[in-house]
Each structure stands twice: as C-alpha cells, then as structure tokens.
Amino acid sequence: IFILAGGHSTRMGTDKALLRLDGKTLLERALATARELSGMVKIVGARECYADFGADIVEDEFQQCGPLGGIHAALGASSAELNVVLSVDTPLVNAAFLRYLVDRAEAKPDALATVPDAAGGVQGTCAVYRRPFRAVAEQQLKRARNKITDTLVLVRVEYVEESEMRAAGFDPAMFANLNTPEEFARANEAKRA
C-alpha cells in the first residue's frame, strides 16, 4: 500500500500530511488504515518531510506532476502485482473499503486499475493499480499529461460505481478531501460532534 503524501498543499497553506485530526496527523491516520490491510506500507513523498513516520519513502521520479507522478513512482518501487494507492487527504477511507477494492481487483485480472467512480467523480487516488499501469503513466508524464483520468481512459479499468459501494455498505462520503482550511475545520468539528 502506498500513501500519497506529496504535493504542495497550496490551497491548505501548510503540509496536509502533518495536520492533526482527532489527535493524529493525517499521515499517521493513513498509515494506521493501511497497516490494517498490509504490513507493506510505503509513503510517496519527500524523504526529508516524512522520514520519521516509520515507513519506507518513495520519491517521485517526475517532479511537480501531481498524483499521477506519485502513482508512477509507487509502481516503480513495487514488486507486487496489486498496489493500493491512498491519498493522505482522504482520512475517512477505511481498511474494509481498501480490502473491498483489492477483492474487486483480484476478480478482474485484465483491468490495470480498479477505481471508485463515486462522490461526484473518479477517485484515482484511492484505487488499486497493477504494475503495468506504470508504463502508461510514464508515457503520459513524458508528454506533460498529468491527469489521472486522462490516463485511465487509455487502459482497461474496473470502475466501482457509487451504487455498488452503497450496496456493499460503504458511504461514498468517505472520499471527502481535506484541501482547504475550511474543509479541515469542518472535519475537526464533525469528529468532535
């Protein structure tokens, strides 16, 4: 499992991974969730920022390219066929849902990605990728086409629709991103309520 912790956090104004929600940093929360599913958890981000979190660090080969660059780096550092990617700024995603995604990916061996399509869009930073996806991502990154959704249209994808998620007992609200101070304040208030 790879935690995408890189990025500039420009809308937040500070490193989102280090913000505290309910007493833990977002990165600590993501690591705890990931470790419920696997003992092999790595952080994708700057080594100097996250070296003290007790996980191996993977740094982007393509700098300043957003999450697609992080996914590319993660797949390059993996020897596993299936690789879970989880963004640090989605603290409501739980291990049970990640296991559900892995099960879906295992059931569709021809899909290079298993991705939720819920909560208003494709959730490419909470997904399962097969290692061959890396080559397609690299082609896109070399062309400065850094959007995950633009890359997904080039490969076979198993989309998990919102209705399927709900039927399996998962609330799509789990994909709420914490990108701004206002969103973070609302999340903290919700945790206290």
Number of C-alpha atoms within 10 A of each C-alpha: 23 30 29 28 27 27 18 13 16 11 11 16 11 13 15 25 24 16 17 15 19 14 10 12 17 24 25 20 23 28 22 15 19 25 14 13 18 13 9 12 21 22 30 30 22 15 14 8 14 19 13 9 13 12 15 15 23 23 17 22 14 17 12 14 16 18 22 26 26 30 29 23 22 29 25 16 16 17 9 10 14 20 21 27 27 28 27 28 25 20 22 17 24 18 17 13 18 22 16 14 23 20 13 18 26 15 11 15 15 13 19 23 26 29 23 24 19 21 15 10 12 18 20 23 23 24 22 29 26 20 21 15 20 20 13 15 25 21 13 19 20 10 9 11 15 21 17 19 13 12 18 19 9 12 15 15 17 21 20 18 16 18 14 14 18 12 9 11 10 17 17 19 13 15 21 15 16 21 16 15 14 11 14 19 13 12 19 15 12 10 10 9 6
